[in-house]
Amino acid sequence: MKEKSIISNLRLKFAERSWNDTFQLVRRCMEKSRDESRPCAPLVRSLERLQEEFNVSSLNITKSRLEMIAKQQGMGFHVTEATCYLTADLFYLEVVLEQCGRVEEVKVAPQVGPPVSSESLLQLLRVKNYTDFSRKLAGLFAQYNMPGDNSDIKLKLFTSLQHLGKDLLQISVLQRAPNDCDSKIDLINSGRTGCVIEGKEDCPLIIQFYVTPTESDSQTADSKPVIHEAQVTVSASDVAHKLQMSSLIPQPPQLDPHGSPVFLLLNEVPHETQPACFLLKLQPFVPMTASFVKKLSLITDVTVPDVDLQWAPLPSLLVRGSQSANSHRETSDEQDTIYTVKFPDVSHSYILPRAAWQASAQIATVMSSVPFTHPAHVPAILELLRHQCVINTLLRSCVTGATPGPDCDLHFEVLPETDTSFSVTFNPPDTDSLAVLLVNISDSHQITCSLFGAGTGDATTDQYISTVITRCMSVPVTLRTLCSKLKELASTPRSPSRLATAEAENYHSAPSSAAVTDTDSTATKLSPGAAVAEDSSSVSGAACYAMSVADSELLT
């Protein structure tokens, strides 16, 4: 009753007031915020709601909305008749308005250059998409937000960042091989600097370095490839570093015997020593094992600060990053969870034992950024990130789109072997024996599989499975194909070498989607497992146990 009385009194009090008076009242309240750096959040939300409901264009309303957005971003706001200025240390945004409130032009003006029109910001304001405009403005603010105590230092760091960007663009042009990069995906996944998107006044320098194949989550119907990218920027550092103030690539450019560009020494070009470094801001973040984090530091000579890093088993971090597994986060963090992956014709269950993945070699942390100081570091950093992304993609395929539950047709246990390999132990269809698939990811471009047990050991078969997993980048899809072949093998004995060779040739020549989904083609004959014992040293104790059981079953 009391709340209804308050609302009634407010309605009576403001019944005669105009919308403009209400706006002015809220703005005056915002100016009286207890925190002078930021307006009061409830009042900001109130003003936003009023402006959304009062969907009418006028000069004053548009000015008011732009002022509120500027304050939310921590930017200054100035206005002269029909022009608004949203200001920061190294740039300002100029918004020219018509008398009716319609936005006529939007310009981005860096401190070191003339204003440049921004079509993307203009269109967002014209359709009154203030949410996306605020988001893009936040990115623009971050792009120009340099560390430093004064404008002079910030300007030097921004200049250094621009020279770095030009060098990275030149490297991408020098190393773009038409035969190796027939598509954008090839360029992203194989180019030494990935796909470099040139930075402009209204958008940052972006490097796209890895994209998951479209088949990677083929057990889910509506899966989409994920593009991993990095924004190149500058960050404060506890240690002073030499940063370039001009290009480090001599003119004309020169290549070393490995095809990499030759760089000038920092002492040979203008440079500045500042408590700062360059930074690759990763999106999405990349879970990385401890060994890979150490490798990053060896590449860049910049120690990755571990103060804020939180370590956990790699599968746990992959599950947390999976939207479909968010509801099971607590369970997966505390105990082993069985994940069920369903196909139209069969269902799999996967378990990644937490105890095995808690070993020091398997703990990981989520990396949001990578510091570096020289453009020559970037190709090696990107290749290491790709390597980790490939490992993550394969492991994530066991839990993404999966649901907890043990009821399924086939069961698989995924165990770590090294920081770049893992094994999958399973019971082949219609048998009482165990088999082990060892998956080794040598680098981002080479995945090899070895099958042990269940009367296997043929090198051509291993090559065939390696081709399947490389094409689809999915453990469940690979094992579905493999189990289908093993099942057909049990009912249709054929010549081992001829059939394995034929299958491999067919797989290479077929489209990738057919290679992933066609489980009814001619079976691959797997040869007897005479080589199991001599190859058992390449897998862990658990895998060796599985193979010994498989051998005993074969002997009986």
Salt bridges, closest charged atoms under 4 A:
GLU53 OE2 - ARG49 NE 3.24
GLU67 OE1 - ARG27 NH2 2.43
GLU67 OE2 - LYS71 NZ 3.45
ASP89 OD2 - LYS154 NZ 2.55
GLU98 OE2 - ARG102 NH1 3.26
ASP132 OD1 - ARG135 NH1 2.42
ASP152 OD2 - LYS156 NZ 3.72
GLU272 OE2 - LYS156 NZ 3.61
ASP333 OD2 - ARG320 NH2 3.22
ASP345 OD1 - ARG480 NH2 3.08
GLU383 OE1 - ARG386 NH1 3.22
GLU383 OE1 - HIS445 NE2 3.72
ASP419 OD2 - LYS295 NZ 3.93
